[in-house]
């Protein structure tokens, strides 16, 4: 009997060390979906290799991301947790969907433009084409919702366009998804430059890593950039640094940034920074303990991912077969 729940899919790349932005914009928001949705969460290692990776680090980081998922609250018994490359249908459907994607659509992708500037020595076809693979990731599982940061909504829109184009040509075949952006801290900003996203690849003092010690994390928060206005209000346009701190605090304390700002009426920035630092430390300490325990038993992690891949194949396989039948592949 088909589930009446909506289906959600999302993935995280196993490259670099995850940040507070990844925690608040991805890992934590994912947890609620496992009770309300048919949930698929993936370690997207195919996407990671669009930028050169050290092989040993890629393998280690793949397990590390899985441990992050679980340490943040995902239960493999309630959702499907797996590695992208363990389900061959991702690459196969990606190829088919390439033929339903226009060059001009990919050329307009802002992520490609940004990454091309940062990796000018390796502007490869995969870097250009990975939004199509992302579309395959989503469409394979009949996802109705895709939780993403604001910087990824363009890719979900492309997935919608590809799905609509395919369905218009061959009749209803794949589900047209929609992007869901977490209400709080969907895009945590750099603590030293709040005009840009906190980035695990750029790093620096403005990036708070989930591996930072509590003391390091508190220090980064307390040295974050604010402004000279000397008032605590939620005004992202005029006070981006203060707004960033309020968004972080709001996400950690399950409030809106506006609600968090009311707590500090008439107070100095130091009070806000101290409150944010305390909330971050209280979050990081138990999370790091759970993560370290999971990474100490890699055989069990691998077993969880093997079982997850089996569950994923059971859904992805029929979707791929349906698409190939519609296109006209001779399958016998």
Secondary structure, DSSP 8 states (H G I E B T S, - for coil): ----S-EEEEEE--SS--BHHHIIIIIHHHHHHHHHSEEEEEE-HHHHTTS---HHHHHHHHHHHHHHHHHTT--TTTSEEEEGGGSTHHHHHHHHHHTTS-HHHHHT-HHHHHHHHHTGGG--HHHHHHHHHHHHHHHHTT-SEEE--GGGHHHHHHHHHHHHHHHHHHSS-S---EEE--SSSTT-B-SS-TTSB--TTT-STT--BTTS-HHHHHHHHHT----SS------TTT-HHHHHHHHHHHHHHTS-HHHHHHTTTT--HHHHHHHHHHHHHHHHHHHHHHHHHHHT-HHHHHHHHHHHHHHHHHHHHHHHHHHHHHHT----
